[in-house]
């Protein structure tokens, strides 16, 4: 139904219910703004509950007791530390996926950000690295606790700027927020973080364009390539972020020149694309321990807190990452086939 037909039907139904023409005009103006942005027309909270298929009591329970709707666990990071994951329970995840698909995805994302997301064409680590090949210098900056730096107020602003009412923007934000920040594990968090950071992306992009520097961002990884002064670029980024909740993680800053190893988001660039030696070595080591000691004892040693199947999926994902960079990597292909066979055995038990 085009908007003219929608408007006609709405006015007829509203008049039949005795709604004033002034109230109808306000509602039509509100609806047309959302329609023009290809967003779902949602008039109030009750309307939202109907669209997602959950009653008011259930959704408000999520809003009032969000911790009860997340499963918390940790996964090992490459530096030996652990990353805390908050995975939404199936019901909450279903609602968040609805928000992602129908509200967040239609909004144009930053022209410089490379973010993996559902139901739209994906950019990969390989794409980000390919942009940097044969550049004189490569600078990589990492944003400290990226999701944790994004607050309820920032997410609320995203939904309000789309055109939704204060009440709806508050509801949508509460559904996507945990402990006043974006939860690592919610399907809406990557897209929302991208939208929140877009304002700063634009500032950085304009600066880089004036300096003939190539800029891309993959989640919390900011990468700059070209012929430039590293200190000047870092100084500018600090200035842009100085009055925000974001900060550079100095421990992860990398600056290399052509002729030396250039690594972007875990991919070594220069003339050939390949996963870093450290990344490959850790996979090789884990597969070795699984073969030698078995999966159970290996997981005890690394203090893995989730199920064996979850770990095997996690490891397969890391191996697959190397294969997306170099599909002819015979060593990683062997590891993939072996771990896949182990996973199949556990699923059949």
Buried (B, 14 or more C-beta within 10 A) or exposed (E): EEBEEBBEEBBEEBEEEEBEEEEBEEBBEBBBBBBEEEBBBBBEBEEBBEBBEBEEEBBBBBBEEBEEBBEEBBBBEEEEEEEEBBBBEEBBBBBBBBBBBBBBBEBEBBEBBBBEBEEEEEBBBBBBBBBBBEBEBBBBBBBBBBBBBBBBEBBBBBBBEBBBBEEBBBBBBBBBBBEEBBBBBBBBBBBBBBBBBBBBBEBBBEBBEEBEBBBBBBBBBBBBBBEBEBEEBBEBBEEBBEEEBBBBEEEBBBBBEBEEEBBBBBBBBBEEBBBBEEBBEBBEEBBEBBEEEEBEEBBEEEEBEBEBEBBBEEBBEBBEBBBBBBEEBEEBBEBBEBBEEBBEEEEEE
